[in-house]
Amino acid sequence: MKNTIDALVILGATAGGKTSLAVNAARHFGSEIISADSRQVYRGMDLGTGKDLVEYGEIPYHLIDIAEAGSEYNLFQYQRDCYAVIKAVHQRHRLPLLCGGTGLYLDAVLKGYHLVEVPVNQRLREQVSSWSDEQLRRGLLELKPQQHNRTDLDERERLVRAYEIALGETCAEPVDPFVWQPLVFGLKWPREVLRRRISERLKQRLEQGMITEVENLHAGGVSWKQLEFYGLEYRYIAYYLQGKLRRHDMIQQLANAIGQFAKRQETFFRRMEKHGTRINWLNAQKDPFSQLCRVAEQYRINL
């Protein structure tokens, strides 16, 4: 008897073509797509997050446009919501297909991180406001030596929130038992090809109105500080709109930042493999859909 699977996962670096592959796979296997992207949850953040909703066509999708831009949507909420969607899709006798590049969100779902919901602690934030970044880093690493997300150590806002969460996680309990057998695929590109795709996609999205998108978000009440917190496209375009960068410099620095982000994604995926997640890597330049189907044929779909 063949081994069984009850979900597919498609991961990979930004601009790698994950959505197109996921849509093709969803049509073939009768799947519903579940986004694993930490920014696609926000309404109005479309071009900057690469939602590409037109590609989905008739395919149902989930965990996109579920929160207001400017609000906080965190790892705890994602894990809870994702498990709920997976169960609902199973109940419809369809195959869940997770697709995205946010490694921490994927790992939290695949490994079943033990998480608790930690509210904002204003008193704590006032206490640490005078601390240096280095003091915060030391404090965080004392509480939580194994950091899943390196960005939490590098950016002040994330550092404060990570410290706040680490202090509040002393009563963490396991998530509800959730046993599943996902088949994980990763899209692999040569580094220079991926960089070219990143540059081409950035140019296209700027032409489609990504700067106007950020202007509209700010006009709708999302602060510059919050836009900068969302990173990459939103951060650098916010800098440009505030007059901190010239347009040419903004585009160049943003392209470089996205390239560095892609490297960090790949590093995170390698770390997932080292910690036991089996990723079936697909050559993105040689019909990845056919490669995916050949691997999936070795398993029996369990609905």
SULSUL-V670483 format. One line per field, one symbol per residue. ss: DSSP state (2 for helix, 1 for strand, 0 for the rest). A space follows every 50 residues. Layout:
# SULSUL-V670483
ss = ???
This chain:
# SULSUL-V670483
ss = 00111011111100000222222222222011111000000110000000 00222200001100001100000022222222222222222000111111 00222222222000000000022222220000222222222220000000 22220222222222222222200000000001111111002222222222 22222222022222222220000222222002222222222000002222 22222222222222222222222200001111100002222222220011 100
